[in-house]
């Protein structure tokens, strides 16, 4: 029986041969590429991430040390690279992605276990040339369908009320997660469409960090037959009287400790135009993106989990190679972040170690 990666890769290769818009980076695992897509889009759009260290020479890369990846401060150790992990938590693949000179993005494998089915090794490098934002957006919007097709499933609107998500473990605390937290539908504020959120998340992230996002753009949402018009707006919440003090504190932290990612703004999403029948989203209404409310899943993690939530709706789960953990565990993209368990609510009774009481 073919592995999940063989099924998925074969399916994507077949579409690419047929002249599809779906393009992956040669040699890079498609699941890992999906995890990198929001950062590739944002970097290509000129975003500057608050938690990432930059040097004047963006081609500088720090020497890889195996011991770094057991450290909670690993994110500040590798200048010019955002550190992202693979969804297969058993293989522990960690990579860095960042700008590499003028118009080039580099992906570098920093850590990997022998259980990686793609056989990624530390030190592997991939240079992304050309219009990487366009390619990454196309892949982002196609990937959920590709995953479903690879498992013989038809992509559908889904019944999100069948799925629960719980926090399995917190490697290092963040503003979104707390131990034992459990999530049910809706996973995002105001019941915003999960399918549309996945499609626009690269633009949401780019807008958060100053990337060049169009004032209005159309997005084909897989739960609708016609594209939807989307506007994303960043609204500052900074109080002018405190601005100089906060600016100084931010500079001190970045110089001597850790880049300080100050969230002093809101991100609002507005859907314009005619909304197809059956969609709960209201035209003209602004929907808030979760910026730290622990009642909802972290936006980055929600995008990361999305394809596997679609599979779980159809009682299908990827069996990660080398995984000895019971249940269906997916990490957030931060290698020192949170481990989530995707739970079909009918499968885990009250008191289960993974899902507990819903």
Long-range contacts (C-beta under 8 A, 24 or more apart in sequence): 3-117, 3-321, 4-117, 4-150, 4-151, 4-318, 4-319, 5-29, 5-31, 5-117, 5-118, 7-150, 7-151, 8-146, 8-147, 8-150, 10-150, 11-146, 11-149, 11-150, 12-146, 15-146, 20-142, 21-138, 21-142, 22-138, 22-139, 22-142, 22-146, 23-135, 23-138, 23-139, 24-139, 25-107, 25-126, 25-128, 27-124, 27-126, 28-107, 28-118, 28-126, 29-86, 29-93, 29-116, 29-117, 29-118, 29-120, 30-143, 30-146, 31-86, 31-87, 31-88, 32-84, 32-86, 32-87, 32-93, 32-95, 32-118, 32-120, 33-139, 34-139, 34-140, 34-143, 34-307, 35-84, 35-85, 35-86, 35-87, 35-304, 35-333, 36-84, 36-95, 36-97, 36-107, 36-136, 37-136, 37-137, 37-139, 37-140, 37-143, 37-202, 38-140, 38-201, 38-202, 38-205, 38-206, 38-300, 38-303, 39-82, 39-84, 39-97, 39-205, 40-97, 40-105, 40-128, 40-132, 40-133, 40-136, 40-202, 41-132, 41-133, 41-136, 41-137, 41-140, 41-202, 41-203, 41-205, 41-206, 41-211, 42-202, 42-205, 42-206, 42-209, 42-211, 43-82, 43-97, 43-98, 43-99, 43-105, 44-105, 44-131, 44-132, 44-133, 44-136, 45-133, 45-206, 45-211, 45-212, 45-213, 46-210, 46-211, 46-212, 47-205, 47-206, 47-208, 47-209, 47-210, 47-211, 48-209, 48-210, 49-82, 49-209, 49-261, 50-209, 50-259, 50-260, 50-261, 50-262, 51-75, 51-76, 51-258, 51-259, 51-260, 51-261, 52-80, 52-81, 52-82, 52-98, 52-259, 53-78, 53-79, 53-80, 53-254, 53-259, 54-79, 54-80, 55-79, 55-80, 58-98, 58-99, 58-100, 58-101, 59-100, 59-101, 61-96, 61-106, 61-108, 64-110, 64-111, 64-122, 64-123, 66-111, 66-122, 68-110, 68-111, 69-94, 69-110, 69-111, 69-335, 71-336, 72-171, 72-172, 72-336, 73-258, 74-335, 74-336, 75-258, 75-334, 75-336, 76-258, 76-259, 78-110, 81-108, 81-110, 83-110, 83-334, 83-335, 84-333, 84-334, 84-335, 85-331, 85-333, 85-334, 85-335, 85-337, 86-116, 87-304, 87-308, 87-330, 87-331, 88-115, 88-116, 88-117, 88-318, 88-320, 88-321, 88-323, 89-320, 89-323, 89-325, 89-329, 89-330, 89-331, 89-339, 90-115, 90-320, 90-321, 90-322, 90-323, 90-324, 90-325, 91-115, 91-116, 91-117, 91-120, 91-320, 91-321, 91-322, 93-118, 93-120, 94-335, 95-120, 100-127, 103-129, 104-128, 104-129, 105-132, 111-335, 113-322, 114-322, 115-321, 115-322, 116-321, 117-321, 136-202, 137-202, 140-198, 140-199, 140-201, 140-202, 141-199, 141-219, 141-220, 141-222, 143-307, 144-198, 144-222, 144-306, 144-307, 144-310, 145-222, 147-307, 147-310, 147-311, 148-310, 148-311, 148-314, 151-311, 151-316, 153-311, 153-314, 153-316, 155-222, 155-310, 156-223, 156-313, 157-195, 157-223, 158-195, 158-223, 158-309, 158-310, 158-313, 159-313, 160-185, 160-186, 160-187, 160-194, 160-309, 160-313, 161-185, 162-312, 162-313, 162-344, 162-345, 162-346, 163-309, 163-312, 163-313, 163-342, 163-343, 163-344, 163-345, 164-342, 164-343, 164-344, 164-345, 164-348, 164-355, 164-358, 165-297, 165-305, 165-309, 165-340, 165-341, 165-342, 165-343, 166-340, 166-341, 166-343, 166-354, 166-355, 166-356, 167-338, 167-339, 167-340, 167-341, 168-325, 168-327, 168-329, 168-339, 168-340, 168-341, 168-354, 169-338, 169-339, 170-337, 170-338, 170-339, 171-336, 171-337, 171-338, 171-339, 172-334, 172-336, 172-337, 174-298, 174-334, 174-337, 174-338, 175-263, 175-292, 175-294, 176-290, 176-292, 176-294, 176-297, 176-298, 176-301, 176-338, 177-294, 177-298, 177-337, 177-338, 178-294, 180-356, 181-294, 182-355, 182-356, 182-358, 183-296, 183-297, 184-345, 184-358, 186-296, 187-296, 187-297, 187-302, 188-289, 188-290, 188-296, 188-297, 188-299, 188-302, 189-287, 189-288, 189-289, 189-290, 189-293, 189-296, 190-287, 190-288, 191-280, 192-269, 192-281, 192-287, 193-221, 193-223, 193-279, 193-280, 193-281, 194-302, 194-306, 194-309, 195-221, 195-222, 195-223, 196-221, 196-223, 196-228, 196-230, 196-271, 196-281, 197-299, 197-302, 197-303, 198-302, 198-303, 198-306, 200-230, 200-232, 200-269, 201-299, 201-300, 201-302, 201-303, 203-230, 203-232, 204-232, 204-267, 204-269, 204-289, 204-299, 205-299, 205-300, 207-232, 207-233, 207-234, 207-267, 208-234, 208-265, 208-267, 216-272, 223-279, 224-276, 224-279, 225-276, 226-276, 228-271, 228-273, 228-275, 228-281, 229-271, 229-272, 229-273, 230-269, 230-270, 230-271, 230-272, 231-269, 231-270, 231-272, 232-267, 232-268, 232-269, 232-270, 233-267, 233-268, 233-269, 233-270, 233-286, 234-265, 234-266, 234-267, 235-265, 235-266, 235-267, 235-268, 236-264, 236-265, 237-264, 237-265, 237-266, 238-264, 238-265, 263-291, 263-292, 265-291, 266-291, 267-291, 297-340, 298-332, 298-338, 300-332, 300-333, 300-334, 301-332, 301-333, 301-337, 301-338, 301-340, 304-330, 304-331, 304-332, 304-333, 305-330, 305-340, 305-342, 308-342, 309-342, 312-342, 312-344, 315-344, 317-342, 326-353, 326-354, 327-354
